[in-house]
Amino acid sequence: MANDTSLIGGFFGLIWKVVRTIYRVVATLMLLAVIAVAWFSLRGAAPVTVDDNVALILAPTGELVEQIDADPGQRFVEELSGEAPSQSELSKLIDALDAAAKDDRITLAVLKLDGLSGAGLAQMDELRAAMKAFQATGKKIVAWSPWYDQIQYYAAAQADEIVLDPYGTVSVQGFGVYQNYFAEALDKLGVDVHVFRVGEYKSAVEPFTRNSMSDPAREANRAWLGDLWTAYGRGIAQSRDIDPSAAELYTAQLREGLGANGGDAAAYARDHELVTSLETLSEFRQRMAKIVGFDDDIGSFRQIYYLDYLGAMHREHLARAAGHDKAKVAVVVVQGEIVDGPGQVGQAGGDVVSDMLDEARRDPDVAAVVLRVNSPGGSVWAAEQIRREVQHLRADGKPVVASMSTLAASGGYWVSMDADQIWAHETTITGSIGVFGMIPTLDRSLAKLGIHTDGVGTTDLAGAFRIDRPLSPEVGAIVQLGIEKIYRDFISGVSEGRELPLDKVDEIARGRVWSGHEGKRLGLVDHIGGLQQAADAAAELAGLAPDAYRLDWRAQQRGFAVELLSQFGGGARILAMREFSAMLPAPLQQTERRAQQLLSAFNDPQGAYAYCFCSVAGARQD
């Protein structure tokens, strides 16, 4: 009887556990549904309309990107909590300026960049060009900020007025390339890093094999950094109508200038003509209100945020353009490290990008494609997948034009080399045509712990690539031969695609990084210009007039369920990573973030990479 009672109790206990589990699952799903409905309800608020005589507010936040690719969970948390977006699209700023230039309701534009945490010099060149076109209609752009870092100031310099808070600073420091080198640390840990590369300038592997920058890398870096610094100074001087050496002198004389102004950095910037005037935000608002009027509801001058403006314009265009659709020029973005497979947020997955190119090829409404590249490269296999789809598009009669943004180097150049045309900015970082492979072995590390590896195999190659065994010279020679073959393929592809002699390509390749200005001179780049010029060129190659097409931005599509679940999972992951990073000393936090990026990026199935460690201190905030 006792056993029967125990069995019955166990049975009902199991039933209760199942019921409780189902209840929890259902409750969780209902909670997710309620939150989702609430979120989308909030997003579906009354649409904004454009009033007469208002200022267009250009205030991007976070990192400036070619296409939004932030973690969906992070975006959800940002929207729910009212945080500023962690990414802003460059094309949205340009579209807003282009539309406002022809809109009589927009009286002027106000540029506020202190929320912008990351951008590239070439991206700012593109924004400056749109600002200049806006100003050409007779409308003014006024910039205000509590401070300007170097990249923010480059864009602000194009404004008609640059206003700085009296307690603010203009931080112009020059450009540099600095990174950590780990050879000594790896040796102490007993880690042997076996490197295989072609090209004395292919310095991406140096942090793992050296304790300092090599002379060839130092030579190449000085050259392209000098090109960017010259372009920076020239751009500021032309916009501000001041001496071309103003940026150089401002940096060189900072100590003396601050001393003469009693440590007042804002006054020093004003005296050096880098800013027009010094005003608090309250004073600035009052002055703008004299132009466009005051809005009591917001306690500031009458204004419309650029994303709200674009939403209103889109609705107006839909109403006007019904039944008058245009041919498409598809824009496919290669942004971040190029990786095998679908990739993570912030990466260009070879599978995803090649699929988008294939879809554009099969879409009868797509006449041409712009491949927008902002990438340091990565997996050779993934880059080759993308390149093949570019070839397929051209074989089917659809032109492809590559548009290089801030960075299109190494694998970023690999995916571009077969395009009909390559467009870049003078300040684009490109080239780095080289290949490397890297195999770490931990046998010495394990030996220090008393761990040893032994065994037998049917051939000398069995187990030869285990990281807990030393790498034999025979295996090293095999890997090197494979890397050299890939390098030959790379320069042969460049030679054919850009119609350059093979020996000349080898001479300018070898892993060396070039500015877009030098890339144009050397034949690696066909034209200097931005995305719009590249799109017009693609349309022209397809036989379309400049006003007979529209840009069709392609993006990876996700289902609602996947999107919703990833929002919550992603949000938790973001918060966990933030907590971990916060525990590290401040100098190590940036290194930790970079290490996370690289660990996820190095996934080529054959271990071969076309990658460029060429982010610029001062030109792009990491």
C-alpha positions, -999 to 999 in steps of 0.1 A, spaced: 0 0 0 29 23 8 45 16 -25 12 23 -43 9 56 -25 45 65 -34 39 56 -70 7 77 -71 25 106 -54 54 104 -79 30 103 -108 11 134 -97 44 151 -88 56 145 -124 23 158 -138 26 189 -116 62 195 -129 50 193 -165 20 216 -158 43 241 -140 68 240 -169 40 246 -195 27 274 -174 61 291 -172 65 288 -210 31 301 -217 35 330 -192 68 339 -207 54 339 -243 25 360 -231 48 385 -215 69 387 -246 37 392 -267 25 420 -244 58 437 -245 60 434 -282 25 447 -287 33 476 -264 65 483 -282 50 483 -316 21 504 -304 45 530 -291 64 529 -324 31 534 -342 24 569 -327 9 597 -348 32 605 -378 52 637 -377 43 664 -403 66 691 -416 57 727 -406 67 759 -424 99 777 -413 116 751 -392 152 740 -386 163 706 -397 182 689 -368 211 667 -379 221 649 -346 234 614 -353 243 592 -323 265 563 -317 286 549 -346 280 561 -381 274 531 -403 265 523 -439 236 502 -428 221 496 -394 234 462 -381 232 466 -343 221 437 -322 183 436 -323 182 431 -285 203 462 -281 180 482 -304 150 470 -284 165 480 -251 175 514 -265 139 521 -278 123 508 -246 145 528 -223 147 560 -244 184 556 -249 200 573 -280 205 548 -309 239 531 -309 241 534 -347 232 561 -372 231 556 -410 252 579 -431 227 576 -460 199 590 -438 218 622 -430 226 627 -467 190 619 -478 177 644 -452 200 671 -465 192 664 -501 154 666 -495 156 697 -473 177 715 -499 146 716 -521 120 720 -494 109 756 -488 96 746 -453 132 740 -441 148 773 -434 182 761 -421 200 730 -407 215 726 -373 244 702 -369 249 686 -335 276 659 -334 285 654 -297 265 622 -296 285 607 -325 310 582 -310 325 567 -342 329 576 -378 355 575 -406 371 604 -424 357 592 -458 322 591 -443 326 626 -432 338 636 -467 305 622 -480 285 641 -454 305 673 -461 296 670 -498 259 668 -490 262 698 -467 279 718 -494 251 709 -519 225 721 -492 244 753 -488 245 759 -526 208 765 -524 214 795 -502 204 778 -469 227 780 -439 241 752 -417 249 761 -381 269 737 -359 267 737 -321 283 714 -297 297 713 -261 329 699 -276 342 686 -309 365 657 -313 387 655 -343 363 636 -366 333 656 -355 351 689 -361 360 678 -397 323 677 -405 314 707 -385 340 728 -403 318 727 -434 290 746 -416 285 783 -421 289 789 -384 307 767 -358 295 774 -323 312 760 -293 301 760 -256 323 784 -236 336 754 -215 341 733 -246 371 722 -266 381 714 -302 403 683 -299 425 681 -331 455 658 -324 466 643 -357 462 607 -369 481 576 -357 481 539 -358 489 523 -324 482 488 -312 493 462 -286 520 437 -294 519 404 -277 550 384 -287 567 387 -253 535 378 -234 528 348 -257 564 336 -252 560 338 -214 528 318 -217 545 292 -239 523 299 -270 541 296 -303 524 315 -332 533 302 -366 527 328 -393 525 323 -430 522 354 -452 532 370 -485 543 406 -486 566 424 -463 540 451 -457 513 426 -445 515 437 -409 483 422 -396 502 394 -380 528 416 -363 510 420 -330 514 382 -325 551 379 -336 567 412 -325 569 436 -296 570 467 -319 560 478 -354 584 467 -382 602 492 -403 582 483 -435 550 488 -416 562 520 -401 571 533 -436 538 524 -452 517 537 -422 535 570 -423 527 574 -460 489 568 -459 485 586 -425 502 616 -440 478 615 -470 448 615 -446 463 643 -424 470 665 -454 434 659 -467 421 668 -432 440 701 -430 431 710 -466 394 702 -460 392 724 -429 411 752 -445 389 753 -476 357 752 -455 368 778 -431 387 799 -456 418 799 -433 454 789 -437 460 753 -450 484 748 -421 458 758 -395 452 723 -381 489 716 -379 496 749 -361 466 745 -338 480 711 -326 517 723 -325 509 755 -305 483 740 -282 504 744 -250 515 780 -257 480 789 -269 463 776 -237 489 794 -216 482 827 -234 444 822 -228 447 811 -192 439 775 -200 407 785 -218 405 759 -246 373 774 -261 389 808 -264 420 792 -280 399 775 -306 380 808 -313 413 828 -316 427 802 -340 395 806 -362 385 770 -358 351 782 -343 330 812 -351 316 820 -317 311 807 -281 276 803 -268 258 782 -242 230 760 -254 205 783 -240 220 813 -258 222 793 -290 185 783 -288 174 819 -283 194 830 -313 180 803 -335 145 811 -323 149 846 -337 152 830 -371 126 802 -371 105 811 -340 101 796 -305 83 763 -298 68 765 -262 61 728 -262 97 718 -264 112 750 -249 135 756 -279 135 769 -314 111 753 -340 127 722 -354 123 687 -369 146 658 -362 161 644 -394 147 609 -391 112 623 -384 117 645 -414 126 616 -436 96 596 -424 73 625 -433 90 629 -467 87 592 -474 49 593 -468 46 623 -491 66 607 -518 45 575 -516 14 595 -522 29 613 -552 47 584 -568 19 559 -568 20 540 -602 53 557 -612 79 532 -600 114 535 -613 141 510 -621 162 499 -592 199 502 -585 204 478 -556 229 487 -528 245 457 -511 266 466 -481 298 448 -470 303 462 -435 326 449 -408 349 418 -408 342 394 -437 335 360 -422 325 325 -433 288 316 -429 260 340 -419 282 361 -396 272 378 -364 259 414 -358 285 438 -371 301 413 -396 297 407 -433 288 370 -436 299 355 -469 267 335 -472 245 365 -465 262 390 -488 265 365 -516 228 356 -512 218 393 -514 239 397 -546 223 366 -561 188 379 -553 196 412 -570 208 393 -600 175 374 -602 154 404 -596 141 417 -630 136 452 -616 172 456 -606 192 471 -634 226 475 -617 242 470 -583 264 492 -560 286 472 -537 292 495 -507 323 484 -489 334 495 -454 355 465 -443 391 455 -433 385 421 -449 388 388 -432 381 353 -444 395 346 -479 368 320 -486 340 344 -477 355 372 -498 358 348 -527 321 338 -524 312 375 -526 335 381 -556 320 352 -575 285 367 -572 299 400 -585 312 381 -615 278 363 -620 260 397 -620 283 411 -647 279 378 -667 242 383 -667 245 419 -680 240 438 -647 268 463 -640 284 463 -606 301 494 -592 321 493 -559 318 523 -536 345 524 -510 337 541 -477 362 546 -448 379 513 -452 380 488 -481 413 470 -476 426 435 -480 395 413 -482 375 445 -487 395 450 -519 391 414 -528 353 417 -530 357 449 -551 383 440 -576 360 425 -603 335 454 -603 330 474 -635 343 505 -617 357 512 -582 349 546 -566 366 558 -534 373 589 -514 407 604 -512 407 595 -475 395 559 -480 420 533 -466 424 506 -493 450 482 -508 466 459 -483 466 433 -510 481 403 -492 473 371 -475 483 355 -442 477 324 -422 483 319 -385 484 287 -364 491 290 -327 504 259 -308 501 254 -271 524 224 -265 549 245 -244 520 261 -224 506 227 -216 540 213 -207 544 240 -180 513 225 -165 526 189 -168 503 181 -198 519 163 -227 505 150 -260 515 117 -277 500 91 -300 502 75 -334 487 81 -368 486 64 -402 504 93 -419 527 121 -409 497 146 -414 474 128 -390 470 151 -360 496 175 -375 474 205 -371 465 199 -334 473 230 -314 486 209 -285 515 196 -307 545 214 -322 541 224 -358 565 205 -380 585 221 -408 568 199 -433 534 211 -423 546 247 -422 559 244 -458 525 230 -469 506 259 -453 530 285 -468 526 270 -503 488 274 -499 491 310 -488 514 318 -517 489 303 -541 461 325 -527 483 356 -530 490 347 -567 452 344 -572 447 378 -554 471 398 -576 461 379 -607 425 389 -600 435 425 -594 455 425 -626 426 412 -647 399 432 -630 417 465 -630 436 459 -663 470 463 -648 502 444 -656 508 416 -631 542 428 -621 529 462 -614 502 448 -592 527 427 -573 548 458 -568 520 479 -552 505 449 -534 526 429 -509 502 439 -481 508 476 -484 481 500 -474 473 530 -495 450 561 -492 422 564 -518 442 593 -533 472 571 -539 450 542 -549 436 563 -577 471 573 -589 482 536 -589 451 523 -607 436 504 -578 407 529 -578 390 542 -609 373 574 -597 372 596 -566 336 602 -554 309 590 -530 280 567 -530 258 589 -552 284 592 -579 289 555 -578 252 549 -581 249 573 -610 278 555 -627 261 521 -622 229 535 -637 247 550 -667 264 516 -673 229 501 -673 216 527 -698 196 546 -672 193 584 -669 203 599 -635 166 606 -627 153 573 -640 163 550 -611 160 547 -574 183 532 -548 171 499 -534 190 491 -502 192 454 -496 194 439 -461 192 405 -445 156 396 -438 145 381 -405 111 366 -395 91 382 -367 97 354 -342 134 352 -348 136 390 -345 116 391 -313 135 363 -296 169 377 -307 159 410 -292 156 395 -258 186 372 -261 207 398 -277 198 423 -250 209 399 -222 241 392 -241 249 429 -245 243 436 -208 265 407 -198 293 418 -220 290 453 -206 293 440 -170 324 420 -179 341 449 -197 333 472 -167 354 449 -144 385 454 -165 409 483 -161 401 511 -184 431 507 -207 422 470 -212 386 475 -221 393 486 -257 417 456 -261 391 432 -248 364 445 -272 389 442 -301 398 407 -290 361 397 -290 357 411 -325 388 392 -338 379 359 -322 346 359 -339 360 371 -372 388 346 -377 367 316 -389 380 309 -424 376 271 -430 412 270 -444 427 295 -420 436 320 -447 429 356 -442 430 389 -462 427 413 -433 440 447 -425 447 460 -390 444 497 -402 420 515 -380 432 551 -374 435 567 -340 419 601 -343 401 594 -375 378 567 -362 368 564 -325 370 527 -313 
